[in-house]
């Protein structure tokens, strides 16, 4: 009975977390092998240890996400021209994989260029709304997703400009992290204001190949655009929806409360086990 209740709860959590995407993919013609990895909630001490190690606090939405599921992975295949191709890939790194992206050289690869080396040779580019991150002591960058080697989706902490009206240590001087894409040319592209918005964008785009690049001047490759046309042609419509800043008021909102529901589940199971014993 308990296992049936747990399975029912897991299905409810998956349905709520993915906004029904798993069921939608399974009902889409040609889509095969929809597989979502289930992760246990992250231990509170692990998150505290991470924050102490890097001297920064995770935003509440991301913290609640990890309390519910220590990572996220949803993949699916598509049958095209008689061949089954791995197409969909959605991933959020586990806390243990949330590593800092920095400019330090490994000792064994002293001659290898790092992002910091590249940045020192490039001119700082301007962004009308968000200052472009820099890989140095004033900016902390953490990898959320490796984009299958095409770039890095990063959680970016930037040091806000000093203000004479505020004392050092004031909470107003702590800037909330934003989500950026670092491409293979080490150029930065703003994606979302917060983790919840990014996660919703990932679900809406179904993890289609190179979807993050749709919000950059690079754009999609012809191969990726072909699968967008097959599986999500409405996302190819030109217009303001290609601007990350316009995702604040779109539909299909992700309710952050679903993370808190899942994070309470292990405690209930432990109590039930104690009664049984």
Secondary structure, 3 states (H helix, E strand, C coil): CHHHHHHHHHHHHHHHHCCCHHHHHHCCCCEEEEEEECCCCCCHHHHHHHHHHHCCCCCHHHHHHHHHCCCEEEEEEEEECCEEEEEEEEEECCHHHCCECCCCCCHHHCCCCCHHHHHHCCCCCCCCCCCCCCCCCCEEEEEEECHHHCEEEEEEEECCCCCCCCCCCCHHHCCCCEEEEEECCCCEEEEECCHHHHHHHHHHCCCCCCHHHHHCCCCCCHHHHHHHHHHCHHHHCCCHHHCHHHHHHCCCCCCCHHHHHHHCHHHHHHHHHHHHC
